Amino acid sequence: MPVFRLSNDLTFPPAHLAISEGLLAVGGDLSVARLVQAYRQGIFPWYAEDDPILWWSPDPRLVLYPPELHISRSLGRVLKRKRFRFTLDQAFEDVVRGCAAVRGANHPGTWIVPEMITAYARLHAVGLAHSVEAWCEGQLAGGLYGVSLGRTFFGESMFTRISNASKAALVVLVENLRRQGFDLIDCQVTTPHLMQFGAREIPRTRFLKALRRSLGHRTLRGKWSFKTGGGIAIR
């Protein structure tokens, strides 16, 4: 199948037309409107510095259903020690830049490019992108960020500066999303790291069907915070 070139129009070709590796389209922009349209169709941007914007919809898709979260014994012990303090949307750009630095160091050429940082900061400003921060002794120890639409959280990236910080942040997020009634967490592509938490591959057709149902629910738009006793509140 061909890779589609996007025009100024915000529409995307259907996700099932992506080539076998998951690449669907090239070009376009990273405006809020286009990004929202992409996520609603199960499509996300991922590209290297100096490359054009590439849009993907892999098959199979890695997802984590909140009730299926698996916490290892060692991570459970870390959480019980309460070494970290967790917040939502307190340091969004710091988290994204932390993720970019880690990816840049480990995968030269495939980092979160400056245009992506700006784009997700705009999504955060309109209340659709969120971060989870793990703090240790007043310092940002790790975290993750993603996009929320309907009852789906689209995970983008995570980083850690202190061992287990991002893992603990993920657990805290998933448990709170479960309390809030979220249907699924889109993990995008398969990694052994995420599968350790209970994420599993499902066919893209199944993912898109679940996503459509999830988008029928209200989006928790705005800056998030943790409710006393669990769950997510909007500030």
VENHULIN-V398880 format. One record per run of one state. SS is the DSSP state (hx for helix, st for strand, lp for the rest). FROM is the first residue (numbers start at 1). TO is the last residue. Records with the same first field share a line. If there is no record, write none. Layout:
SS: FROM-TO ; FROM-TO
This chain:
lp: 1-3 ; 6-14 ; 18-22 ; 27-31 ; 41-43 ; 46-53 ; 57-60 ; 65-65 ; 69-72 ; 82-84 ; 89-91 ; 107-113 ; 126-128 ; 137-138 ; 150-151 ; 161-164 ; 180-183 ; 189-191 ; 196-199 ; 203-203 ; 215-223 ; 227-231 ; 235-235
st: 4-5 ; 23-26 ; 44-45 ; 54-56 ; 61-64 ; 85-88 ; 129-136 ; 139-149 ; 152-160 ; 184-188 ; 200-202 ; 224-226 ; 232-234
hx: 15-17 ; 32-40 ; 66-68 ; 73-81 ; 92-106 ; 114-125 ; 165-179 ; 192-195 ; 204-214
